[in-house]
Amino acid sequence: MVNVSRNNSAASALIPQRHERRKIRLPPIIMRAGKRAEFAANEFLGGKISNHHTERAYTRAIMRFLGWAEQQGLELIDIEPWHVGDYMKTVLAEKSIPTRKQNLAALRHFFDNLVVRHAMILNPALSVRGDSYTVLEGKRSAITVAQARVLLGSIKVAGNLVGIRDRAILSVLAYTAARAGAVASLKRGDLYQNGEQWTLHFNEKGNKSREIPVRHDLQQLLFAYLDAAGLRDAKKNTPLFQSFIRKEKRLSGKQIHSNDVCRMMKRRLKDAHLPPELSPHSFRVTVITDLLTQGVPLEDAQRLAGHADPRTTRLYDRRNRKITRNLVERISI
């Protein structure tokens, strides 16, 4: 197997951070290929991918492959399908199937853009066969209703702004099935009265804009947080959930990051003596499973979750897992 650790560390330095948009520092193999290749690479890596998580993952995959190609003494126009296949079978051999599929998708899109811009004649990754991988059920653990109640009830809120904030964040996750990133990016103006009821407006994955009604108990928790944080009359573009400056015992005014939401939940799970494998995404699994168990139509659960395809919603359904466990318990061995 080829050692690409040096190229991996170099590639990491070239990846745009979070939402930062800038011209990518391209590797020599691209620069030697000419202006068209340079333009196509900058166009793809610097502006064509709207989701910053996908952007970082694709950039890392592409830079890793180009670093490997440099080690093989290849020029851009020398790269053929068998090179890509060899890379997948050697360098990425120990990676998971989803990781290999993501890397191959990144290379296919990248080289396709080079072909469109006439920097290459053919896409060398297009004919490379990827791994077969079918997901019947998501891997995320579901948090039970009892566990969710224990978690929310374990948070001390009396005179504790951080506790009030964390309870509000976890409650939004529990009562809207929103992703951690969408909750973290909420602004004060995203909580509003639409004429009939209080509503939260989320900017979700894939640039999806969704409105979700706020149930009565969640409304009380949110306004308790707004009053404690002094944000009830804040400007619309003020971050709703903010990081906390412990030394000064006040909110920073800066938006909390989705990673902070995940770390916060891990701390709260530990304090409540709940399984550490649970995560903010566990609420999405539980909400969808709970609604389907109650007989709510799949399309309604799909709409709440913001899924474009009902097959994605079914991945969150844990009812089949329960049926399977009940079935195997009946084996008379």
C-alpha positions as CSV (number, residue, x, y, z in Angstrom):
1,M,0.0,0.0,0.0
2,V,1.3,3.5,-0.9
3,N,2.1,5.7,2.0
4,V,0.1,9.0,1.5
5,S,0.2,10.4,5.0
6,R,2.4,13.2,3.9
7,N,0.0,14.1,1.2
8,N,-2.9,13.8,3.5
9,S,-1.5,16.3,5.9
10,A,-0.7,18.7,3.0
11,A,-4.2,18.2,1.6
12,S,-5.8,19.2,4.9
13,A,-4.0,22.5,4.8
14,L,-5.6,23.2,1.4
15,I,-9.2,22.5,2.5
16,P,-11.4,25.6,3.0
17,Q,-12.5,26.1,6.6
18,R,-16.2,26.0,7.4
19,H,-18.0,28.5,5.2
20,E,-14.8,30.2,3.9
21,R,-14.7,30.7,0.2
22,R,-11.3,31.3,-1.4
23,K,-9.1,30.3,-4.3
24,I,-7.7,26.9,-3.6
25,R,-3.9,26.4,-3.6
26,L,-3.7,23.7,-6.3
27,P,-1.1,21.0,-6.4
28,P,1.7,21.0,-9.0
29,I,0.0,18.2,-11.1
30,I,-2.8,20.7,-11.9
31,M,-0.6,23.7,-12.4
32,R,1.5,21.8,-14.9
33,A,-1.6,20.9,-16.9
34,G,-2.2,24.5,-18.0
35,K,-4.7,27.3,-17.5
36,R,-7.8,25.3,-18.4
37,A,-7.0,22.7,-15.8
38,E,-6.3,25.4,-13.2
39,F,-9.5,27.2,-14.0
40,A,-11.6,24.0,-13.9
41,A,-10.1,22.9,-10.6
42,N,-10.6,26.3,-9.0
43,E,-14.1,26.4,-10.3
44,F,-15.1,23.0,-8.9
45,L,-13.3,23.2,-5.6
46,G,-14.0,26.9,-4.9
47,G,-17.5,27.5,-6.1
48,K,-19.5,24.6,-7.4
49,I,-20.2,22.8,-4.1
50,S,-22.8,24.6,-2.1
51,N,-22.7,22.5,1.1
52,H,-19.6,23.2,3.1
53,H,-19.4,19.7,4.6
54,T,-19.5,18.1,1.1
55,E,-17.0,20.7,-0.1
56,R,-14.5,19.8,2.6
57,A,-15.0,16.0,2.1
58,Y,-14.6,16.3,-1.7
59,T,-11.6,18.6,-1.5
60,R,-9.9,16.2,0.9
61,A,-10.6,13.2,-1.4
62,I,-9.4,15.0,-4.5
63,M,-6.3,16.3,-3.0
64,R,-5.4,12.9,-1.6
65,F,-5.8,11.3,-5.0
66,L,-3.8,14.0,-6.8
67,G,-1.0,13.6,-4.2
68,W,-1.0,9.9,-4.9
69,A,-0.8,10.6,-8.6
70,E,2.2,12.8,-8.0
71,Q,3.9,10.0,-6.1
72,Q,3.3,7.7,-9.1
73,G,5.0,10.2,-11.4
74,L,1.8,10.8,-13.4
75,E,0.8,13.9,-15.2
76,L,-2.9,14.9,-15.3
77,I,-3.4,13.7,-18.9
78,D,-1.7,10.4,-18.1
79,I,-4.4,9.4,-15.5
80,E,-6.4,6.5,-16.8
81,P,-9.3,4.4,-15.4
82,W,-6.9,1.7,-14.2
83,H,-5.0,4.3,-12.1
84,V,-8.2,5.3,-10.4
85,G,-9.1,1.6,-9.9
86,D,-5.7,0.8,-8.5
87,Y,-6.0,3.8,-6.1
88,M,-9.3,2.6,-4.8
89,K,-8.1,-1.0,-4.3
90,T,-4.8,0.0,-2.6
91,V,-4.8,3.4,-0.9
92,L,-8.5,3.2,0.1
93,A,-8.7,-0.6,0.7
94,E,-9.1,-0.3,4.4
95,K,-11.6,2.5,4.3
96,S,-15.3,1.8,4.8
97,I,-17.5,1.3,1.7
98,P,-19.4,4.6,2.2
99,T,-16.0,6.4,2.4
100,R,-14.8,4.7,-0.8
101,K,-18.0,5.6,-2.6
102,Q,-17.8,9.2,-1.5
103,N,-14.2,9.4,-2.8
104,L,-15.1,7.9,-6.1
105,A,-18.0,10.3,-6.4
106,A,-15.7,13.2,-5.7
107,L,-13.2,12.1,-8.4
108,R,-16.0,11.6,-10.9
109,H,-17.4,15.1,-10.4
110,F,-14.0,16.7,-10.4
111,F,-12.8,15.1,-13.6
112,D,-16.1,15.6,-15.2
113,N,-15.6,19.4,-14.7
114,L,-12.1,19.1,-16.2
115,V,-13.6,17.4,-19.3
116,V,-16.4,20.1,-19.6
117,R,-13.7,22.8,-19.5
118,H,-11.6,20.9,-22.1
119,A,-8.7,20.3,-19.7
120,M,-9.0,16.5,-20.3
121,I,-10.5,14.4,-23.1
122,L,-12.1,11.7,-21.0
123,N,-13.1,11.2,-17.3
124,P,-10.9,8.5,-16.0
125,A,-13.1,7.9,-12.9
126,L,-16.3,7.5,-14.8
127,S,-16.0,3.8,-15.8
128,V,-14.5,2.7,-12.5
129,R,-17.0,0.5,-10.8
130,G,-17.8,1.4,-7.2
131,D,-18.7,-0.9,-4.3
132,S,-22.2,-2.2,-4.0
133,Y,-23.7,-1.0,-0.7
134,T,-27.4,-1.0,0.4
135,V,-28.6,0.6,3.6
136,L,-31.8,-0.9,5.0
137,E,-31.7,0.8,8.3
138,G,-29.7,3.8,9.6
139,K,-26.9,3.3,12.1
140,R,-27.9,6.1,14.5
141,S,-29.1,4.9,17.8
142,A,-32.6,6.1,18.8
143,I,-33.1,7.8,22.1
144,T,-36.2,6.3,23.8
145,V,-39.0,8.5,25.1
146,A,-38.1,7.6,28.6
147,Q,-34.4,8.5,28.0
148,A,-35.3,11.8,26.4
149,R,-37.4,12.8,29.4
150,V,-34.6,11.8,31.8
151,L,-32.1,13.9,29.8
152,L,-34.3,17.0,29.7
153,G,-35.2,16.6,33.4
154,S,-31.6,16.2,34.5
155,I,-30.6,19.7,33.4
156,K,-30.4,22.2,36.2
157,V,-32.0,25.5,35.1
158,A,-32.5,27.5,38.3
159,G,-30.4,30.6,37.9
160,N,-28.3,28.7,35.3
161,L,-28.3,30.4,31.9
162,V,-26.3,27.6,30.3
163,G,-28.7,25.0,31.6
164,I,-31.7,27.0,30.3
165,R,-30.0,27.4,26.9
166,D,-29.1,23.7,26.7
167,R,-32.6,22.6,27.7
168,A,-34.0,24.8,24.9
169,I,-31.6,23.4,22.3
170,L,-32.4,19.8,23.2
171,S,-36.1,20.5,23.3
172,V,-35.9,22.0,19.8
173,L,-34.2,18.8,18.6
174,A,-36.8,16.7,20.3
175,Y,-39.9,18.5,19.1
176,T,-38.9,19.4,15.6
177,A,-36.7,16.6,14.4
178,A,-34.3,19.2,13.0
179,R,-30.6,18.6,12.5
180,A,-28.0,19.9,14.9
181,G,-26.6,22.2,12.2
182,A,-30.0,23.7,11.4
183,V,-30.7,24.3,15.1
184,A,-27.3,25.9,15.7
185,S,-27.7,28.3,12.8
186,L,-31.1,29.7,14.0
187,K,-31.4,33.5,14.3
188,R,-33.7,35.4,16.6
189,G,-35.9,36.2,13.6
190,D,-36.4,32.6,12.8
191,L,-38.7,32.3,15.8
192,Y,-41.8,34.3,14.9
193,Q,-45.6,34.5,15.1
194,N,-47.0,33.7,11.6
195,G,-50.5,35.0,12.4
196,E,-51.8,31.6,13.7
197,Q,-49.0,30.2,15.8
198,W,-45.4,30.5,16.8
199,T,-43.1,29.0,14.1
200,L,-39.4,28.1,13.7
201,H,-37.8,28.7,10.3
202,F,-35.0,26.3,9.5
203,N,-32.4,26.4,6.8
204,E,-31.7,22.7,6.4
205,K,-29.3,20.5,4.5
206,G,-29.4,20.9,0.8
207,N,-30.5,24.6,1.0
208,K,-34.0,23.5,2.1
209,S,-36.1,26.2,3.8
210,R,-38.7,24.8,6.3
211,E,-41.2,26.1,8.7
212,I,-42.1,23.9,11.7
213,P,-44.9,24.9,14.2
214,V,-43.7,25.4,17.8
215,R,-45.8,23.3,20.2
216,H,-47.0,24.9,23.4
217,D,-44.4,23.4,25.9
218,L,-41.5,24.2,23.5
219,Q,-42.8,27.7,23.2
220,Q,-42.6,28.1,26.9
221,L,-39.0,26.7,27.1
222,L,-37.9,29.0,24.2
223,F,-39.3,32.1,25.8
224,A,-37.8,31.2,29.2
225,Y,-34.5,31.1,27.4
226,L,-35.1,34.4,25.5
227,D,-36.0,36.1,28.8
228,A,-33.0,34.7,30.7
229,A,-30.6,35.6,27.8
230,G,-32.1,39.0,27.2
231,L,-32.9,38.1,23.6
232,R,-36.7,38.6,23.5
233,D,-36.3,42.0,21.7
234,A,-33.0,41.2,19.9
235,K,-32.5,42.1,16.3
236,K,-33.6,39.5,13.8
237,N,-30.1,38.6,12.6
238,T,-28.9,37.9,16.2
239,P,-27.9,34.3,16.7
240,L,-30.5,32.6,18.7
241,F,-28.3,30.0,20.5
242,Q,-25.0,31.5,21.4
243,S,-21.8,30.3,22.9
244,F,-21.1,31.1,26.5
245,I,-18.2,33.0,28.1
246,R,-17.9,31.2,31.5
247,K,-15.4,33.7,33.0
248,E,-17.8,36.5,32.4
249,K,-21.0,34.4,32.8
250,R,-22.6,35.8,29.8
251,L,-23.4,34.9,26.2
252,S,-20.8,35.7,23.6
253,G,-23.1,37.0,20.9
254,K,-21.6,34.5,18.6
255,Q,-23.5,31.6,17.0
256,I,-23.0,28.2,18.6
257,H,-21.6,25.6,16.1
258,S,-23.2,22.3,15.4
259,N,-20.1,20.5,16.8
260,D,-20.7,22.4,20.1
261,V,-24.3,21.1,20.1
262,C,-23.0,17.6,19.8
263,R,-20.4,18.0,22.5
264,M,-23.0,19.7,24.8
265,M,-25.3,16.7,24.4
266,K,-22.5,14.3,25.2
267,R,-21.8,16.1,28.4
268,R,-25.5,16.1,29.3
269,L,-25.8,12.4,28.5
270,K,-22.9,11.7,30.8
271,D,-24.4,13.7,33.6
272,A,-27.7,11.9,33.2
273,H,-26.0,8.5,33.1
274,L,-27.4,7.8,29.6
275,P,-25.7,5.8,26.8
276,P,-22.8,7.9,25.3
277,E,-23.5,6.6,21.7
278,L,-26.7,8.8,21.6
279,S,-26.4,12.0,19.6
280,P,-28.5,15.0,18.4
281,H,-29.4,12.9,15.4
282,S,-30.9,10.3,17.8
283,F,-33.9,12.6,18.3
284,R,-34.7,12.5,14.5
285,V,-34.7,8.7,14.6
286,T,-37.0,8.7,17.7
287,V,-39.4,11.3,16.4
288,I,-39.9,9.5,13.0
289,T,-40.3,6.1,14.6
290,D,-42.7,7.4,17.2
291,L,-44.9,9.1,14.6
292,L,-45.0,6.1,12.4
293,T,-45.8,3.9,15.4
294,Q,-48.8,6.1,16.1
295,G,-50.0,5.6,12.5
296,V,-48.9,8.9,11.1
297,P,-48.6,8.6,7.3
298,L,-45.1,8.2,6.0
299,E,-45.4,11.3,3.8
300,D,-46.2,13.4,6.8
301,A,-43.2,12.1,8.7
302,Q,-41.1,12.7,5.6
303,R,-42.3,16.3,5.4
304,L,-41.4,16.9,9.0
305,A,-38.0,15.4,8.5
306,G,-37.4,17.4,5.3
307,H,-36.5,14.3,3.3
308,A,-36.8,14.5,-0.5
309,D,-37.2,10.7,-0.8
310,P,-39.4,8.6,1.4
311,R,-36.8,5.8,1.3
312,T,-34.6,8.1,3.4
313,T,-37.3,8.5,6.0
314,R,-37.7,4.7,6.2
315,L,-34.0,4.4,7.2
316,Y,-35.0,6.2,10.4
317,D,-37.8,3.8,11.2
318,R,-36.8,1.4,14.0
319,R,-40.1,-0.5,14.2
320,N,-38.7,-3.3,12.1
321,R,-35.7,-3.7,14.5
322,K,-38.1,-4.2,17.4
323,I,-40.1,-6.8,15.4
324,T,-36.9,-8.6,14.5
325,R,-35.8,-8.8,18.2
326,N,-39.2,-10.1,19.3
327,L,-38.9,-12.7,16.6
328,V,-35.4,-14.0,17.6
329,E,-36.5,-14.2,21.2
330,R,-38.8,-17.0,20.2
331,I,-36.0,-19.2,19.0
332,S,-36.1,-22.3,21.2
333,I,-32.4,-22.9,21.8
